Amino acid sequence: MMRKKLYNKYKDYILFNKNIIIAGTAALIVGTFFTQFYAQQNKNNFLNSIVTLFVEYGIYIPLFALFFYLDNKSRYVDPLTGEKNYANIKNDIMKLFAIFSVSEIIYAVSKVSIHFQLMQLSFEPYQASMIGSFTAWFIFLVVINLGAKIVKLFKSSNI
């Protein structure tokens, strides 16, 4: 009973973080293989770090957007008319853009910096990518959840 009450209270944030983690895990897996492959083609560690980041974003952003929409599509339909509520869609897009802009800049800078530095220290590319991603993820998750709270992304939640 207590668990269900707790889940209902934080449901939006739990689903939000689930979407980030699932999309991020897929990006991490692809990025890990890609960085190892790219290191065999090009020995420039900085370029490897940057290109791997772009590959990860190519996986992460569409997956997150899809999962977020699927979990929240009921918020975008007027319950009385059954029609899309474009005001809610626009409002959430603006809030998401605000929190993701700041969070993703922090993620990108920390990921590339850590990835590059570890490769400079002769870590294997896949190790550098994974360590950089996990560390940057931790920072990102703290910042994005604070941002979601600040912009009141989930108004109905009691956080």
Secondary structure, DSSP 8 states (H G I E B T S, - for coil): -HHHHHHHHHHHHHHHHHHHHHHHHHHHHHHHHHHHHHHHH---HHHHHHHHHHHHHHHHHHHHHHHHHHHHGGGGB-TTT--B-HHHHHHHHHHHHHHHHHHHHHHHHHHHHHHHHHHHTT--HHHHHHHHHHHHHHHHHHHHHHHHHHTTSSTTS--
